[in-house]
Amino acid sequence: DRTLLETVEKSGNIILPVLGTFGKYDAELVLPPESFLNGKTIQKDTIAKNVEAIPVKEIIAPFPELSKSSHGLGHINFSPNELMMGKAHIPFINFRGHLMSSLPLSLALNYLDKQPGEVIGKARGLMVNEKPVPISNGEILIKFRGGRQSFPYYSFADILTVKKVPAVFEGKIVLIGYTAKGGVSVDTPVDHHMPRVEFMANVIDDFLHGRFLTRPDSMVYVEALILILLGMASAFLHSQLSYVKRTGITAGL
């Protein structure tokens, strides 16, 4: 542990993962001065009032000394909605009034030399690069680059045999994770067994290039019009059909 702690501190550019347990809390938490979360979270009452963040009641983090020695922390939670797990991403979680950015967002901001407070706009949402990040119900919709291995993979064992860091990593964000079969995978629209680490790579890529799936504001009117048309069709056409045909059309719609 001591060797790891000293290496992380000496590197000065390592961001470590944190996992939150979803659930509401009774009261906000005043962090003691020695808490490792100080400097690695944003107090919601200050500049983050307009940011949607899903509440968590507990967090699991690396041991305090290691967390303090890291350059930053980021949560690795999936969407609490099982249907959206491989499609949406949570930029922030709210731990008792303190916002923590996700690991992909923390890495993207560090790469751009920005702080979370700098990208939280006065309006709802974020401005990571030049494009606003569309957030709905505390989540963003991911636009994937492609299926498995859309990003380059490098074997950890191969890197250990090299005496110095390969030049290919210079100026790059490097994610360390398990990609072999049997590891944690994510069911995404482009790959049913995408390694978790590559799922995060897609999210980082979206943050850096402003590529997200968006829902136009006008969609609510289109949906209302569709419902009205279906209702009118039912009112005027169903009465002229037999019970079996009415049932079949209703089930089909």
C-alpha positions as CSV (number, residue, x, y, z in Angstrom):
1,D,0.0,0.0,0.0
2,R,2.8,2.4,0.9
3,T,4.5,1.8,-2.5
4,L,1.2,2.4,-4.3
5,L,0.5,5.5,-2.3
6,E,3.9,7.1,-3.0
7,T,3.7,6.2,-6.7
8,V,0.3,7.7,-7.1
9,E,1.4,10.9,-5.3
10,K,4.6,11.2,-7.3
11,S,2.8,10.7,-10.6
12,G,0.5,13.6,-9.9
13,N,-1.9,12.8,-12.7
14,I,-3.8,9.7,-11.5
15,I,-7.6,9.9,-10.9
16,L,-9.1,7.1,-8.9
17,P,-12.6,5.5,-8.9
18,V,-15.4,5.9,-6.3
19,L,-18.6,3.9,-6.2
20,G,-21.8,5.4,-4.7
21,T,-24.8,3.6,-3.3
22,F,-28.0,5.2,-4.7
23,G,-30.5,6.4,-2.1
24,K,-31.8,9.6,-0.5
25,Y,-30.2,11.0,2.6
26,D,-31.8,12.8,5.6
27,A,-29.4,15.7,5.9
28,E,-26.4,17.3,4.2
29,L,-23.0,16.5,5.5
30,V,-20.4,18.9,6.7
31,L,-17.0,17.4,5.8
32,P,-14.3,17.5,8.5
33,P,-11.1,19.3,7.5
34,E,-9.2,16.1,7.2
35,S,-11.7,14.4,4.9
36,F,-10.2,13.2,1.6
37,L,-13.3,14.5,-0.2
38,N,-12.2,18.1,0.5
39,G,-11.0,19.7,-2.8
40,K,-12.4,16.7,-4.8
41,T,-16.1,17.6,-4.6
42,I,-18.3,20.7,-5.2
43,Q,-20.6,22.0,-2.6
44,K,-24.1,22.1,-4.2
45,D,-25.2,25.2,-2.4
46,T,-22.4,27.3,-3.9
47,I,-22.1,27.1,-7.7
48,A,-23.8,23.8,-8.5
49,K,-27.5,24.7,-7.8
50,N,-28.5,24.3,-11.5
51,V,-26.9,20.9,-12.0
52,E,-29.0,17.8,-11.8
53,A,-27.2,15.1,-9.7
54,I,-28.6,11.8,-8.6
55,P,-28.3,11.3,-4.8
56,V,-26.2,8.6,-3.1
57,K,-26.3,7.8,0.6
58,E,-22.9,6.1,0.8
59,I,-19.6,6.1,-1.2
60,I,-16.9,3.4,-1.4
61,A,-13.5,4.9,-2.2
62,P,-9.8,3.9,-2.0
63,F,-8.5,4.1,1.6
64,P,-8.2,7.7,2.8
65,E,-4.4,8.1,2.4
66,L,-4.5,6.8,-1.2
67,S,-7.5,9.0,-2.0
68,K,-5.7,12.1,-0.7
69,S,-2.6,11.3,-2.7
70,S,-4.5,11.1,-6.0
71,H,-4.9,14.0,-8.4
72,G,-8.7,13.5,-8.2
73,L,-11.6,11.2,-7.7
74,G,-14.5,10.2,-10.0
75,H,-17.5,8.0,-9.5
76,I,-18.1,4.9,-11.7
77,N,-21.8,4.4,-11.2
78,F,-24.0,3.3,-14.0
79,S,-27.5,4.7,-14.4
80,P,-29.9,3.6,-11.6
81,N,-32.4,2.7,-14.4
82,E,-31.6,-0.8,-15.6
83,L,-33.0,0.0,-19.0
84,M,-30.6,2.9,-19.4
85,M,-27.4,1.3,-17.9
86,G,-25.6,0.9,-21.2
87,K,-27.1,4.0,-22.9
88,A,-26.9,6.8,-20.4
89,H,-24.2,8.3,-18.2
90,I,-24.4,10.2,-14.9
91,P,-22.1,13.3,-14.9
92,F,-22.5,14.0,-11.2
93,I,-23.7,12.2,-8.0
94,N,-24.8,14.1,-5.0
95,F,-23.3,12.8,-1.7
96,R,-25.1,14.7,1.1
97,G,-24.9,18.1,-0.6
98,H,-21.5,17.5,-2.2
99,L,-21.3,16.9,-6.0
100,M,-18.7,14.4,-7.3
101,S,-18.1,14.3,-11.0
102,S,-17.9,10.9,-12.8
103,L,-14.5,9.3,-13.6
104,P,-14.9,10.0,-17.4
105,L,-15.8,13.7,-16.7
106,S,-13.0,14.1,-14.2
107,L,-10.5,12.7,-16.8
108,A,-11.9,14.8,-19.6
109,L,-11.7,18.0,-17.5
110,N,-8.2,17.2,-16.3
111,Y,-7.1,16.6,-19.9
112,L,-8.6,20.1,-20.8
113,D,-7.0,21.6,-17.7
114,K,-10.4,22.6,-16.3
115,Q,-12.1,22.3,-12.9
116,P,-15.7,21.1,-12.5
117,G,-16.7,24.5,-11.2
118,E,-15.6,26.1,-14.4
119,V,-17.8,24.1,-16.7
120,I,-21.0,24.3,-14.7
121,G,-23.1,27.0,-16.4
122,K,-25.7,29.3,-15.0
123,A,-28.3,27.5,-17.1
124,R,-29.0,23.9,-16.7
125,G,-26.2,21.7,-17.9
126,L,-22.5,21.8,-18.6
127,M,-20.2,23.5,-21.0
128,V,-17.2,21.1,-21.1
129,N,-15.8,22.2,-24.4
130,E,-17.6,24.7,-26.7
131,K,-20.8,22.7,-26.9
132,P,-23.3,22.5,-24.1
133,V,-23.8,19.0,-22.7
134,P,-27.5,18.0,-22.7
135,I,-28.5,16.6,-19.3
136,S,-32.0,15.1,-18.7
137,N,-32.9,13.7,-15.3
138,G,-29.3,13.9,-14.2
139,E,-28.1,11.8,-17.2
140,I,-26.7,12.2,-20.7
141,L,-27.3,9.9,-23.6
142,I,-24.1,8.4,-25.0
143,K,-23.1,8.4,-28.6
144,F,-20.8,5.5,-29.2
145,R,-17.8,5.5,-31.5
146,G,-18.4,1.8,-32.3
147,G,-18.3,-1.7,-30.9
148,R,-15.5,-3.4,-28.9
149,Q,-12.0,-2.2,-29.6
150,S,-12.9,1.1,-31.2
151,F,-10.1,2.4,-29.0
152,P,-6.6,0.9,-29.0
153,Y,-5.9,-1.9,-26.4
154,Y,-2.5,-2.5,-24.8
155,S,-1.7,-5.5,-22.7
156,F,-0.7,-4.6,-19.2
157,A,1.8,-7.5,-19.1
158,D,3.5,-6.2,-22.3
159,I,3.8,-2.7,-20.8
160,L,5.4,-4.1,-17.6
161,T,8.2,-5.6,-19.7
162,V,9.1,-2.2,-21.3
163,K,11.6,-0.2,-19.3
164,K,9.9,3.2,-20.0
165,V,6.4,4.3,-20.9
166,P,5.8,3.8,-24.6
167,A,5.7,7.1,-26.6
168,V,2.2,6.2,-27.8
169,F,0.8,7.2,-24.4
170,E,2.3,10.7,-24.3
171,G,-0.4,13.3,-24.2
172,K,-3.1,10.7,-24.0
173,I,-5.7,9.7,-21.4
174,V,-4.9,6.1,-20.4
175,L,-7.5,3.9,-18.8
176,I,-6.5,0.9,-16.8
177,G,-9.1,-1.8,-16.7
178,Y,-10.0,-5.5,-17.3
179,T,-11.0,-6.4,-20.9
180,A,-10.7,-10.2,-21.0
181,K,-13.8,-12.4,-21.0
182,G,-15.3,-12.8,-17.6
183,G,-14.7,-9.2,-16.5
184,V,-17.3,-6.6,-15.9
185,S,-19.1,-5.8,-19.2
186,V,-21.8,-3.4,-20.2
187,D,-24.8,-4.2,-22.5
188,T,-24.7,-1.3,-25.0
189,P,-26.6,-0.7,-28.2
190,V,-23.4,-1.3,-30.2
191,D,-22.0,-4.2,-28.2
192,H,-23.7,-6.5,-25.7
193,H,-20.5,-7.3,-23.8
194,M,-18.5,-4.1,-24.0
195,P,-15.7,-3.9,-21.3
196,R,-16.5,-1.4,-18.7
197,V,-13.3,0.5,-19.3
198,E,-14.1,0.9,-23.0
199,F,-17.6,2.1,-22.1
200,M,-15.9,4.9,-20.1
201,A,-13.6,5.6,-23.0
202,N,-16.7,6.3,-25.2
203,V,-18.1,8.7,-22.6
204,I,-14.7,10.6,-22.3
205,D,-14.7,10.8,-26.1
206,D,-18.2,12.3,-26.1
207,F,-17.2,14.9,-23.4
208,L,-14.0,15.9,-25.4
209,H,-15.8,16.3,-28.7
210,G,-19.3,17.3,-27.7
211,R,-20.9,14.2,-29.3
212,F,-24.1,13.3,-27.5
213,L,-27.5,12.0,-28.4
214,T,-30.0,14.9,-28.0
215,R,-33.8,15.1,-27.7
216,P,-35.2,18.2,-29.5
217,D,-37.5,20.4,-27.3
218,S,-40.1,20.2,-30.0
219,M,-40.5,16.4,-29.5
220,V,-43.1,16.9,-26.8
221,Y,-45.4,18.6,-29.3
222,V,-44.8,15.9,-31.9
223,E,-45.7,13.2,-29.4
224,A,-48.9,15.1,-28.4
225,L,-49.9,15.3,-32.0
226,I,-49.4,11.6,-32.5
227,L,-51.6,10.8,-29.5
228,I,-54.3,13.1,-30.8
229,L,-54.2,11.5,-34.2
230,L,-54.4,8.0,-32.7
231,G,-57.3,9.1,-30.5
232,M,-59.2,10.6,-33.5
233,A,-58.5,7.5,-35.6
234,S,-59.8,5.3,-32.7
235,A,-63.0,7.4,-32.2
236,F,-64.0,7.5,-35.9
237,L,-62.7,4.2,-37.3
238,H,-63.0,1.7,-34.5
239,S,-66.8,2.1,-34.4
240,Q,-67.0,0.8,-37.9
241,L,-65.0,-2.3,-37.3
242,S,-65.8,-5.6,-35.6
243,Y,-64.6,-6.4,-32.1
244,V,-61.8,-8.7,-33.2
245,K,-60.4,-6.1,-35.7
246,R,-60.6,-3.3,-33.1
247,T,-58.7,-5.5,-30.6
248,G,-56.1,-6.4,-33.2
249,I,-55.5,-2.7,-34.2
250,T,-55.4,-1.6,-30.6
251,A,-52.8,-4.2,-29.7
252,G,-50.8,-3.3,-32.8
253,L,-50.7,0.4,-32.0
